[in-house]
Amino acid sequence: MKNSRYLSRFLVVGLTSTALNYIVAMVLFYLLNIWITLSTIIGYLAGLSLGFYLNKTWTFEDTSKNNFKLILKYFFVYGISLFFAVLTVNFTIIIFNLPEYIAVIMSIIVSTILNYLGLRNWVFSETYDSKR
């Protein structure tokens, strides 16, 4: 049952940080005319920052003081995820000729799956394993 608690909290945090990600990316692209790839990266980083704080303190209830190590691991997972998110955006636009707003949604789906697996199984694995 604790597994479902982590997943449901992760999804709430994910929805919140994803909303921030999407809003920032779309404002930058559509209102400020910033290149879609750069808009996606900046939006992603905004969601990443909010997500780290909420995942550490609420989702996984991590009380460790070694934040530097966690931040490095967190950024590594999200860096890999960002790479695949950017690939997804460009692939979706170039190959399928879909609008940018759909491409960003597709990239968010891909990164959400990768992020949860990385956080649960590596970044917060000690906290996760000890509370199961």
Secondary structure as GFF3:
##gff-version 3
##sequence-region A 1 132
A	DSSP	alpha_helix	2	26	.	.	.	ID=ss1
A	DSSP	pi_helix	27	31	.	.	.	ID=ss2
A	DSSP	alpha_helix	36	54	.	.	.	ID=ss3
A	DSSP	pi_helix	55	59	.	.	.	ID=ss4
A	DSSP	alpha_helix	67	96	.	.	.	ID=ss5
A	DSSP	alpha_helix	100	118	.	.	.	ID=ss6
A	DSSP	pi_helix	119	123	.	.	.	ID=ss7
A	DSSP	alpha_helix	125	130	.	.	.	ID=ss8
###
